Amino acid sequence: MCGDSARVENGTHKGCRYINNRILALFTVLGLTTLLAACSSYAPGGLRIDRSIQAKSQDSRVELVVLHYTAADRAQSLKILSEQNVSSHYLITDDAVPHVYQLVGEDRRAWHAGISQWYGRNNLNAASIGIEIVNQGPEGVHWAAYTPAQISTVITLLRGIIQRHQIKPYNVVGHSDIAPQRKTDPGPAFPWKQLAQAGIGRWYDEAQAGLYKRQFEREGLPDVCWFQKELERLGYQTSTSGVLDLATKNVIAAFQMHYRPSRYDGMPDAETAAILKALP
């Protein structure tokens, strides 16, 4: 390839030196390319993770959705939930067209449930998605109403969450359901029945409950222990002491706010007993 006719400088054929330089440059490029490819296929530390096969037996870590009111206006709610030691995954505002903020990713834990229990499970922050709704809550003897636009937004948001995480109807709850000794949100003004009519959450057969109500009115109420055991069956944290103490009244009141918001005095009555019995 480099014959005697090629020009010689310092004892080296100039053409051969040019070719050698090209070959060296080519190997340098190939080496860098190989190094970059190796870096892209290995995690830090050199461990290669193969995700080409996924196990059949798995599901979402999210099991519940917990609904709250903020008891504050939009600006205060946003500041509190984004800057203080409390948070939620979503915040729905009270604008005419509600704005939905996602403050925490669904794959991360928000600090919204606090000390709580549902079906015997604690540490519910780790297994739930929290939705805060801008609403003032109790205003004297009255409760602030939720707007139709807010409820429509809640329903749309919930449908997506339920589908993504395959959440059971009985695990769509209020803060008061999982913490009845210290919380009342989303309160008796929240329209749980409307959500049930949209296919979201747990509800009861009202005709069946009507039959049970007449039965209890005719035959008398079950004892307190029966109420406690029925509440426990439906997920609520309660004792089964048979004593109508303040803690039991708080649990009954939380149940009533969810399923019979017209009266939530925490007292056992025929209608409350009928709804308890009618719930699956």
Backbone bond lengths (Angstrom), bond angles and torsions (degrees), N, CA, C in turn:
res aa  C-N    CA-C-N  psi(-1)  N-CA   C-N-CA  omega(-1)  CA-C   N-CA-C  phi
1 M - - - 1.471 - - 1.522 109.54 -
2 C 1.349 117.77 -38.14 1.456 122.08 178.10 1.523 107.67 -111.61
3 G 1.315 117.13 95.53 1.454 120.72 -175.86 1.507 111.50 -86.09
4 D 1.349 114.72 -177.52 1.452 120.17 -179.06 1.509 112.22 -64.87
5 S 1.337 117.33 -19.00 1.463 120.42 -177.89 1.517 112.90 -75.79
6 A 1.350 116.95 -14.38 1.469 120.02 179.68 1.511 110.58 -70.93
7 R 1.312 116.92 144.78 1.460 121.99 -179.11 1.523 110.10 -69.10
8 V 1.348 116.77 139.45 1.453 121.45 -178.99 1.522 109.30 -111.87
9 E 1.360 116.03 130.98 1.456 120.74 174.28 1.523 108.14 -124.58
10 N 1.345 116.23 125.82 1.459 122.32 178.74 1.521 112.38 53.54
11 G 1.306 116.62 35.59 1.458 121.31 176.39 1.506 114.05 80.54
12 T 1.345 118.77 8.75 1.463 121.78 -178.61 1.506 109.38 -123.74
13 H 1.319 115.74 134.06 1.458 119.03 175.05 1.523 108.93 -65.68
14 K 1.323 118.33 124.31 1.475 122.50 -177.87 1.520 111.60 -60.94
15 G 1.338 117.93 -40.06 1.472 121.04 179.93 1.510 111.95 -64.36
16 C 1.341 116.52 -40.25 1.466 119.26 179.72 1.524 111.07 -66.07
17 R 1.362 115.96 -39.63 1.467 119.13 178.57 1.520 111.20 -62.18
18 Y 1.324 118.45 -38.65 1.473 123.13 178.18 1.515 110.76 -62.84
19 I 1.331 116.24 -43.57 1.472 120.55 -179.50 1.525 110.31 -66.60
20 N 1.330 116.40 -41.46 1.465 119.36 179.74 1.528 111.40 -61.92
21 N 1.329 115.82 -40.02 1.469 119.68 177.98 1.519 111.67 -63.19
22 R 1.332 117.17 -39.77 1.472 120.86 178.26 1.525 111.01 -64.41
23 I 1.326 115.51 -42.12 1.475 119.71 179.77 1.525 110.33 -64.05
24 L 1.349 116.49 -42.50 1.463 120.36 178.51 1.527 111.50 -61.34
25 A 1.331 116.49 -42.81 1.467 120.65 178.46 1.520 111.29 -62.92
26 L 1.344 116.42 -39.99 1.465 120.79 -179.99 1.517 111.01 -63.14
27 F 1.338 116.61 -45.18 1.457 119.80 -179.99 1.531 111.62 -65.97
28 T 1.330 115.98 -33.35 1.469 119.71 177.19 1.519 111.13 -63.67
29 V 1.353 116.66 -45.34 1.467 121.71 178.17 1.516 110.74 -62.74
30 L 1.345 116.77 -44.48 1.462 120.54 179.63 1.524 111.11 -62.59
31 G 1.329 115.89 -38.73 1.457 119.34 179.49 1.511 112.24 -65.29
32 L 1.335 116.75 -43.56 1.464 120.49 177.94 1.513 111.60 -64.00
33 T 1.340 116.69 -40.65 1.466 121.01 179.16 1.520 110.71 -61.54
34 T 1.338 116.04 -43.85 1.465 120.63 179.20 1.523 110.97 -63.24
35 L 1.343 116.06 -41.70 1.459 120.40 179.27 1.516 111.99 -63.14
36 L 1.341 116.51 -43.36 1.463 120.03 179.18 1.516 111.23 -65.39
37 A 1.328 116.65 -40.09 1.466 120.20 178.59 1.515 110.55 -62.62
38 A 1.332 116.15 -40.55 1.461 119.89 178.96 1.517 110.65 -64.08
39 C 1.344 116.29 -41.16 1.468 119.76 179.68 1.520 111.46 -63.78
40 S 1.329 118.39 -37.79 1.457 121.47 -176.23 1.515 112.58 -73.07
41 S 1.327 119.19 -22.54 1.455 121.45 -176.98 1.521 112.62 -98.77
42 Y 1.322 117.77 -0.47 1.450 121.29 -179.44 1.524 110.03 -124.00
43 A 1.305 114.48 138.36 1.457 120.33 176.03 1.522 109.07 -74.85
44 P 1.322 118.29 165.50 1.464 119.85 175.72 1.522 110.64 -53.09
45 G 1.307 116.04 135.60 1.453 120.64 -176.17 1.510 112.39 94.76
46 G 1.327 116.59 -4.09 1.454 119.78 175.88 1.511 115.19 82.79
47 L 1.366 118.83 9.39 1.460 121.17 -179.10 1.512 110.13 -88.76
48 R 1.309 116.20 122.66 1.458 120.13 179.50 1.530 109.74 -89.24
49 I 1.329 117.38 129.30 1.465 123.26 -179.64 1.518 108.76 -107.17
50 D 1.316 116.39 120.18 1.467 121.95 179.46 1.525 108.39 -99.98
51 R 1.325 117.01 113.36 1.465 122.07 -179.12 1.526 111.73 -109.73
52 S 1.312 116.68 21.77 1.463 120.16 -176.03 1.521 112.69 -74.41
53 I 1.339 118.28 -19.39 1.465 122.45 179.58 1.521 108.10 -120.42
54 Q 1.333 117.01 127.34 1.456 122.24 179.62 1.521 110.32 -114.90
55 A 1.326 116.79 137.35 1.460 121.69 -178.55 1.521 111.13 -67.74
56 K 1.312 115.69 143.66 1.466 121.34 177.91 1.526 110.84 -71.68
57 S 1.317 117.10 -37.48 1.467 122.29 -174.00 1.524 110.43 -87.84
58 Q 1.330 116.14 87.43 1.454 121.78 176.53 1.519 109.26 -160.16
59 D 1.295 116.13 159.56 1.461 120.76 174.85 1.523 108.67 -156.19
60 S 1.322 115.61 -176.66 1.457 120.50 -177.97 1.523 110.54 -74.32
61 R 1.329 115.81 148.80 1.455 120.29 172.72 1.531 111.59 -73.58
62 V 1.321 117.14 -17.69 1.465 122.11 -177.70 1.525 109.55 -82.22
63 E 1.329 116.77 122.97 1.460 121.91 -178.55 1.523 112.96 -117.89
64 L 1.318 118.07 -21.70 1.462 121.49 -175.89 1.515 110.98 -131.84
65 V 1.339 114.09 156.32 1.459 121.41 164.20 1.525 106.66 -120.96
66 V 1.318 116.32 130.29 1.465 121.77 -178.36 1.523 108.78 -115.74
67 L 1.342 115.92 126.10 1.461 121.91 -179.01 1.528 110.50 -100.79
68 H 1.334 115.20 139.88 1.461 122.69 -176.94 1.531 110.24 -134.57
69 Y 1.350 116.29 157.69 1.464 119.19 159.09 1.525 107.39 -105.18
70 T 1.335 115.68 155.86 1.465 119.37 -175.51 1.524 113.41 -86.64
71 A 1.337 117.38 -23.83 1.471 121.90 -173.65 1.526 111.00 56.91
72 A 1.328 116.03 34.55 1.469 122.21 179.66 1.522 108.12 -158.87
73 D 1.340 116.14 165.51 1.458 118.64 177.74 1.529 110.42 -79.68
74 R 1.327 115.84 -179.83 1.464 120.63 -174.76 1.531 112.28 -58.59
75 A 1.336 116.40 -51.22 1.462 120.18 -175.81 1.526 111.39 -62.59
76 Q 1.331 116.19 -45.76 1.462 120.17 179.09 1.525 110.89 -63.58
77 S 1.334 116.03 -43.28 1.464 120.53 -178.80 1.517 111.25 -59.91
78 L 1.329 115.71 -45.87 1.460 120.37 -178.35 1.530 110.87 -64.90
79 K 1.314 116.34 -41.01 1.469 120.36 -179.87 1.526 110.84 -65.54
80 I 1.323 116.00 -46.40 1.467 120.31 -178.45 1.525 111.03 -62.82
81 L 1.330 116.15 -46.69 1.462 120.15 -173.72 1.520 113.55 -75.75
82 S 1.317 117.32 -17.17 1.463 119.35 -179.41 1.524 113.61 -105.81
83 E 1.353 117.22 -16.22 1.463 118.78 -173.07 1.523 114.11 -122.20
84 Q 1.328 118.51 -16.43 1.458 119.96 -175.87 1.529 111.09 -106.78
85 N 1.337 115.99 -175.08 1.462 120.84 -175.82 1.523 112.45 -83.97
86 V 1.305 115.45 43.31 1.458 123.20 174.50 1.519 106.19 -150.99
87 S 1.310 116.96 148.72 1.467 119.70 -178.18 1.516 109.41 -158.16
88 S 1.307 115.57 169.62 1.464 121.43 172.99 1.516 107.31 -145.49
89 H 1.308 115.39 161.85 1.460 118.66 178.34 1.526 110.90 -70.33
90 Y 1.340 115.80 -40.33 1.461 120.09 -177.25 1.520 110.33 -132.01
91 L 1.335 114.87 149.57 1.466 122.65 171.33 1.518 107.63 -129.39
92 I 1.336 115.82 125.70 1.463 121.81 178.04 1.521 107.95 -107.61
93 T 1.320 117.02 122.12 1.464 121.10 -176.04 1.528 111.13 -81.91
94 D 1.332 115.12 174.55 1.464 121.38 179.14 1.523 111.64 -104.78
95 D 1.333 118.15 22.76 1.461 120.87 175.20 1.528 110.01 -65.17
96 A 1.330 116.11 162.59 1.467 120.55 177.56 1.525 110.57 -54.19
97 V 1.322 115.56 -42.80 1.468 121.55 168.52 1.524 105.33 -111.54
98 P 1.330 118.13 101.91 1.462 120.20 -172.80 1.524 113.08 -57.76
99 H 1.319 113.79 139.14 1.465 120.79 174.82 1.521 107.46 -95.10
100 V 1.321 117.08 135.18 1.460 121.63 179.51 1.526 108.94 -107.90
101 Y 1.325 115.84 114.37 1.461 120.96 174.68 1.530 108.97 -95.13
102 Q 1.323 117.44 132.91 1.463 120.34 166.81 1.518 106.79 -101.47
103 L 1.321 115.56 109.89 1.461 121.78 -174.77 1.523 112.66 -95.35
104 V 1.319 116.37 -22.49 1.465 122.39 179.39 1.521 107.41 -139.42
105 G 1.313 117.65 137.05 1.457 121.02 177.44 1.521 111.37 -65.44
106 E 1.319 116.99 148.21 1.462 120.62 -178.05 1.527 112.66 -64.28
107 D 1.320 117.56 -20.19 1.459 121.01 178.53 1.526 112.46 -86.68
108 R 1.333 116.83 1.77 1.455 120.96 179.64 1.527 110.44 -119.73
109 R 1.311 115.72 160.93 1.462 121.49 -176.61 1.524 110.57 -89.69
110 A 1.322 115.82 126.19 1.468 121.35 172.33 1.526 108.59 -98.26
111 W 1.314 116.31 156.66 1.466 121.68 -177.24 1.527 109.06 -101.10
112 H 1.303 116.30 81.63 1.466 120.11 -173.93 1.522 114.16 -127.90
113 A 1.320 118.44 -26.88 1.466 120.77 -172.66 1.520 112.68 -86.16
114 G 1.322 117.44 -36.09 1.456 120.57 -178.40 1.522 111.63 65.91
115 I 1.325 115.33 -154.22 1.470 120.51 178.58 1.522 107.83 -68.55
116 S 1.308 116.57 117.12 1.465 120.20 -171.36 1.522 109.76 -160.76
117 Q 1.329 114.86 166.61 1.469 120.15 177.70 1.519 109.38 -156.57
118 W 1.330 115.33 143.73 1.463 120.99 176.94 1.523 108.22 -149.25
119 Y 1.324 116.34 124.60 1.464 121.97 -175.58 1.532 111.26 50.08
120 G 1.319 115.66 41.29 1.454 121.09 176.24 1.505 115.24 80.08
121 R 1.308 118.28 -2.66 1.461 121.07 -178.47 1.519 110.66 -95.36
122 N 1.329 115.94 133.64 1.460 122.25 175.24 1.529 109.42 -104.32
123 N 1.324 116.54 -171.88 1.468 122.19 177.85 1.525 110.78 51.63
124 L 1.310 116.23 51.68 1.467 120.64 -173.18 1.520 113.62 -72.83
125 N 1.326 118.08 -16.54 1.466 118.48 173.90 1.525 111.19 -56.69
126 A 1.330 116.20 -35.25 1.462 120.80 -175.73 1.522 112.87 -75.27
127 A 1.328 117.81 -12.91 1.464 119.91 -174.34 1.521 112.97 -127.40
128 S 1.328 117.37 17.21 1.462 118.60 -173.30 1.518 112.09 -138.75
129 I 1.330 114.20 162.20 1.460 122.82 170.14 1.522 107.20 -112.33
130 G 1.315 116.56 130.32 1.457 121.70 -179.09 1.516 112.05 -103.37
131 I 1.328 115.58 132.60 1.466 121.87 176.92 1.526 108.34 -120.12
132 E 1.311 116.60 118.10 1.465 122.33 175.49 1.525 108.91 -99.02
133 I 1.333 115.56 136.93 1.460 121.99 179.12 1.526 107.89 -118.33
134 V 1.318 116.92 127.97 1.466 120.05 179.18 1.528 108.69 -65.39
135 N 1.323 115.21 112.83 1.461 122.69 -177.09 1.519 106.42 -164.04
136 Q 1.330 117.02 138.57 1.460 120.61 -174.64 1.525 113.57 -76.81
137 G 1.339 117.25 -13.20 1.455 118.86 -179.32 1.512 111.87 74.14
138 P 1.343 118.29 -140.18 1.467 120.42 -177.72 1.518 112.02 -70.29
139 E 1.326 114.98 132.81 1.463 121.91 176.24 1.519 107.11 -125.11
140 G 1.323 115.80 85.08 1.458 119.89 -173.37 1.520 109.73 70.73
141 V 1.335 116.17 -124.00 1.464 119.76 179.54 1.528 111.28 -89.91
142 H 1.303 117.01 -1.77 1.464 121.00 -178.60 1.526 110.11 -112.19
143 W 1.317 114.97 164.33 1.454 121.61 178.09 1.521 108.57 -119.84
144 A 1.315 115.97 136.58 1.464 120.45 179.97 1.526 110.10 -62.87
145 A 1.324 115.22 136.68 1.465 120.31 -179.21 1.527 110.76 -80.39
146 Y 1.302 115.16 148.83 1.465 121.27 169.83 1.521 107.91 -86.75
147 T 1.313 117.31 144.83 1.463 119.79 179.93 1.526 109.97 -80.61
148 P 1.336 117.11 152.12 1.472 119.59 175.37 1.526 112.37 -54.74
149 A 1.340 116.37 -36.64 1.468 119.30 179.61 1.526 111.14 -66.21
150 Q 1.318 117.06 -37.17 1.465 119.66 177.23 1.525 111.13 -63.45
151 I 1.325 116.10 -45.26 1.465 119.36 -177.97 1.522 110.78 -66.55
152 S 1.316 117.01 -39.77 1.464 120.21 176.06 1.527 110.78 -60.29
153 T 1.325 116.13 -39.92 1.465 120.74 178.56 1.522 111.06 -67.54
154 V 1.331 116.57 -42.10 1.465 120.93 177.15 1.527 110.40 -57.85
155 I 1.325 116.42 -46.02 1.466 120.87 -178.60 1.525 110.92 -61.43
156 T 1.319 116.55 -45.90 1.468 120.11 179.89 1.525 111.10 -62.70
157 L 1.331 116.27 -44.42 1.462 120.42 179.80 1.526 110.95 -63.81
158 L 1.329 116.38 -44.11 1.460 120.64 -179.23 1.523 111.96 -62.79
159 R 1.307 117.30 -40.02 1.465 119.54 -179.52 1.524 111.13 -57.39
160 G 1.318 116.44 -43.21 1.457 119.75 179.08 1.517 112.15 -65.86
161 I 1.330 116.63 -44.24 1.466 120.79 -179.32 1.525 110.77 -63.54
162 I 1.328 116.10 -45.61 1.463 120.76 -179.43 1.520 110.94 -61.00
163 Q 1.312 116.84 -41.85 1.461 120.54 179.71 1.527 111.32 -66.82
164 R 1.317 117.15 -43.48 1.465 120.35 -178.16 1.518 112.31 -64.22
165 H 1.337 116.34 -37.44 1.464 119.97 -172.35 1.529 113.50 -112.03
166 Q 1.334 117.53 3.03 1.473 121.68 178.01 1.535 111.03 53.03
167 I 1.315 115.54 51.79 1.461 121.55 -177.10 1.526 110.16 -80.76
168 K 1.320 115.99 133.77 1.462 122.03 -179.76 1.535 110.34 -72.55
169 P 1.337 117.12 150.50 1.475 119.81 -179.32 1.523 113.69 -55.38
170 Y 1.339 117.50 -39.09 1.464 119.70 -177.04 1.528 112.63 -73.30
171 N 1.326 116.90 -7.27 1.461 120.39 178.41 1.524 113.32 -101.31
172 V 1.323 116.96 14.15 1.465 121.71 168.67 1.528 105.35 -99.32
173 V 1.322 116.97 106.08 1.461 120.99 -166.78 1.522 111.50 -133.81
174 G 1.326 114.20 168.70 1.456 121.26 171.80 1.515 110.17 -98.50
175 H 1.319 116.06 161.50 1.465 120.29 177.96 1.526 110.49 -59.10
176 S 1.323 116.51 -35.79 1.463 120.10 -179.80 1.524 112.11 -67.86
177 D 1.329 118.03 -25.85 1.464 120.42 177.95 1.525 111.13 -68.38
178 I 1.329 116.84 -37.69 1.465 120.45 -175.41 1.529 112.83 -95.66
179 A 1.334 116.91 -10.90 1.471 121.29 178.80 1.527 109.63 -142.96
180 P 1.341 118.11 60.91 1.472 120.79 -171.77 1.525 114.50 -69.13
181 Q 1.322 117.94 -14.88 1.461 119.53 -179.49 1.525 112.99 -83.05
182 R 1.339 116.79 -11.61 1.466 117.96 -174.98 1.520 114.46 -140.45
183 K 1.342 118.98 -7.17 1.458 120.86 -176.19 1.529 111.54 -130.18
184 T 1.354 115.14 150.35 1.469 120.65 176.87 1.527 112.11 -124.89
185 D 1.324 117.81 -2.85 1.468 119.04 -176.85 1.539 111.81 -81.73
186 P 1.331 116.77 148.25 1.464 128.80 10.06 1.527 114.58 -84.18
187 G 1.341 117.91 6.84 1.450 121.23 172.43 1.517 114.80 84.68
188 P 1.343 116.38 170.09 1.466 121.29 -176.77 1.520 113.98 -70.99
189 A 1.325 117.96 -13.03 1.472 119.72 178.13 1.527 112.02 -81.60
190 F 1.319 116.99 -9.98 1.464 118.75 -179.63 1.527 109.34 -78.18
191 P 1.340 118.58 129.13 1.473 121.99 -172.00 1.529 113.57 -87.21
192 W 1.327 116.28 76.50 1.462 119.95 179.89 1.526 112.20 -59.77
193 K 1.329 116.33 -36.05 1.466 119.28 -179.90 1.525 110.96 -62.85
194 Q 1.317 117.42 -38.41 1.466 120.58 178.08 1.526 110.79 -63.18
195 L 1.313 117.02 -38.55 1.466 119.74 175.90 1.524 110.67 -63.55
196 A 1.340 115.77 -42.51 1.467 119.42 179.23 1.523 111.14 -62.32
197 Q 1.331 116.71 -38.66 1.467 120.15 177.54 1.526 111.85 -65.19
198 A 1.331 116.22 -22.75 1.468 121.42 176.10 1.528 111.55 -90.11
199 G 1.343 116.04 5.70 1.461 120.16 177.81 1.513 114.36 86.15
200 I 1.332 116.91 20.12 1.464 121.06 -176.30 1.522 109.87 -120.73
201 G 1.319 116.73 128.00 1.453 121.16 175.22 1.519 113.09 88.37
202 R 1.318 114.42 178.08 1.463 122.21 -177.91 1.524 109.63 -97.03
203 W 1.311 115.87 139.30 1.463 121.58 175.01 1.512 108.16 -144.55
204 Y 1.318 116.42 177.12 1.463 121.04 -174.62 1.520 110.59 -119.16
205 D 1.311 115.55 160.55 1.463 122.29 175.38 1.535 107.21 -76.02
206 E 1.316 116.52 108.88 1.464 120.15 -173.20 1.522 112.50 -68.22
207 A 1.320 117.49 -33.25 1.468 120.08 177.17 1.527 110.08 -65.74
208 Q 1.319 116.10 -43.30 1.459 120.36 178.30 1.522 110.86 -64.04
209 A 1.328 116.00 -40.84 1.461 119.84 178.28 1.526 111.14 -62.82
210 G 1.326 116.86 -35.90 1.463 120.35 177.50 1.520 111.92 -62.26
211 L 1.327 116.06 -40.23 1.470 120.41 177.49 1.523 110.82 -65.12
212 Y 1.320 116.57 -43.81 1.465 120.31 179.28 1.529 111.01 -64.17
213 K 1.317 116.73 -38.50 1.464 120.40 -179.45 1.524 110.58 -60.70
214 R 1.310 116.16 -46.12 1.469 119.38 178.63 1.522 110.85 -63.43
215 Q 1.324 116.11 -35.93 1.462 120.19 178.15 1.532 110.82 -63.91
216 F 1.326 116.71 -45.77 1.467 119.96 -179.76 1.529 111.48 -67.76
217 E 1.314 117.18 -35.29 1.465 120.09 177.00 1.524 110.67 -65.97
218 R 1.304 115.69 -33.27 1.463 120.48 -178.45 1.526 111.89 -80.50
219 E 1.333 116.07 -41.39 1.462 120.49 -171.78 1.528 113.82 -102.01
220 G 1.314 117.13 -10.81 1.465 120.40 -178.21 1.518 112.09 98.90
221 L 1.322 115.86 161.80 1.460 121.82 -176.56 1.521 111.78 -80.90
222 P 1.327 117.41 150.50 1.464 120.50 169.47 1.530 109.65 -65.89
223 D 1.331 116.26 167.87 1.463 118.90 179.25 1.530 110.83 -76.63
224 V 1.325 115.63 172.91 1.467 121.32 -176.20 1.521 111.28 -61.25
225 C 1.322 116.99 -37.25 1.462 120.33 -179.59 1.527 110.76 -60.12
226 W 1.328 117.51 -36.92 1.473 120.67 177.63 1.533 110.20 -61.65
227 F 1.328 116.31 -45.38 1.470 119.75 178.39 1.532 110.21 -59.87
228 Q 1.322 116.24 -44.43 1.463 119.79 -179.00 1.529 111.43 -62.34
229 K 1.315 117.02 -43.31 1.468 120.04 -179.05 1.528 111.83 -68.12
230 E 1.327 116.82 -36.08 1.467 119.44 177.14 1.530 111.06 -67.08
231 L 1.311 116.52 -41.15 1.469 119.87 176.75 1.527 110.74 -62.61
232 E 1.316 116.13 -41.44 1.465 120.66 177.79 1.529 110.72 -63.52
233 R 1.319 116.78 -40.42 1.472 121.17 177.91 1.519 111.47 -59.45
234 L 1.318 116.23 -32.79 1.462 121.31 -177.17 1.527 113.03 -91.31
235 G 1.334 117.23 8.33 1.456 120.65 172.17 1.511 116.09 109.86
236 Y 1.330 117.75 -14.87 1.462 120.63 -174.39 1.528 111.66 -74.85
237 Q 1.327 115.00 146.46 1.457 120.71 175.28 1.521 108.63 -85.44
238 T 1.327 116.10 116.86 1.457 120.53 -179.61 1.515 109.32 -156.26
239 S 1.311 115.51 156.32 1.456 119.50 174.51 1.529 108.94 -79.87
240 T 1.308 115.85 166.78 1.472 120.47 174.19 1.530 108.26 -121.66
241 S 1.324 114.50 45.20 1.463 121.36 -175.56 1.519 112.85 -77.13
242 G 1.327 116.39 -20.87 1.454 119.74 -174.48 1.516 112.87 82.38
243 V 1.326 116.91 5.84 1.469 122.20 -178.68 1.526 108.92 -106.25
244 L 1.329 116.54 131.14 1.462 121.26 178.03 1.531 108.65 -84.99
245 D 1.330 115.45 72.54 1.457 120.65 179.84 1.526 109.84 -89.23
246 L 1.337 116.72 -179.81 1.459 121.04 -177.04 1.527 111.28 -62.58
247 A 1.325 117.01 -39.61 1.465 120.03 -179.65 1.525 110.98 -61.63
248 T 1.322 116.91 -41.56 1.470 120.40 178.50 1.520 110.75 -66.61
249 K 1.330 117.03 -40.84 1.466 120.21 177.49 1.529 111.03 -61.33
250 N 1.321 116.85 -38.43 1.468 119.98 178.64 1.527 111.65 -63.64
251 V 1.322 116.30 -38.93 1.470 119.64 178.78 1.524 110.07 -68.41
252 I 1.326 117.23 -43.88 1.470 120.35 177.87 1.524 110.07 -60.79
253 A 1.332 117.17 -41.96 1.468 120.51 179.43 1.527 111.26 -62.58
254 A 1.330 117.61 -40.73 1.468 121.00 177.86 1.523 110.30 -62.50
255 F 1.322 116.27 -42.54 1.464 120.80 177.02 1.523 110.68 -62.21
256 Q 1.322 116.48 -45.06 1.464 120.35 -179.67 1.524 111.93 -63.39
257 M 1.333 118.16 -39.69 1.466 120.19 178.09 1.521 111.41 -60.96
258 H 1.307 116.34 -33.12 1.467 120.76 -179.71 1.531 111.49 -78.07
259 Y 1.333 117.08 -44.61 1.466 120.21 -169.83 1.532 114.77 -111.71
260 R 1.339 117.78 -16.62 1.459 120.86 178.90 1.527 108.09 -145.47
261 P 1.343 117.50 67.81 1.466 120.49 -171.05 1.522 114.69 -70.63
262 S 1.315 118.46 -6.95 1.463 119.84 179.14 1.528 111.65 -68.73
263 R 1.333 117.39 -24.67 1.467 121.19 175.94 1.526 108.70 -151.22
264 Y 1.307 115.53 122.36 1.474 120.44 -175.73 1.526 109.08 -134.81
265 D 1.326 114.95 57.38 1.463 121.16 -177.29 1.525 113.10 -85.71
266 G 1.326 117.43 -4.47 1.454 120.77 178.76 1.513 114.65 79.49
267 M 1.324 117.30 8.36 1.459 121.22 -178.91 1.527 110.85 -98.39
268 P 1.329 117.59 138.85 1.467 120.01 174.84 1.526 110.26 -63.95
269 D 1.314 117.09 136.27 1.461 121.50 175.68 1.524 108.18 -150.75
270 A 1.336 115.79 173.34 1.463 120.46 -173.71 1.526 112.15 -63.51
271 E 1.326 116.93 -39.73 1.465 119.03 -178.11 1.527 111.29 -68.91
272 T 1.330 116.86 -41.44 1.463 119.98 177.36 1.522 110.46 -62.31
273 A 1.328 116.67 -43.79 1.466 120.49 177.94 1.522 111.05 -61.00
274 A 1.331 116.65 -40.68 1.466 120.90 -178.92 1.524 111.38 -65.01
275 I 1.329 116.88 -41.86 1.469 120.21 179.50 1.524 110.21 -66.63
276 L 1.328 116.60 -42.45 1.462 120.12 176.53 1.526 110.93 -55.71
277 K 1.318 115.63 -46.92 1.467 119.99 -177.26 1.523 111.86 -68.87
278 A 1.335 117.22 -31.54 1.468 120.82 -176.98 1.526 113.22 -80.31
279 L 1.323 117.45 -17.69 1.466 120.06 -178.84 1.522 111.00 -76.25
280 P 1.322 116.87 135.60 1.473 119.98 179.85 1.526 111.56 -73.67
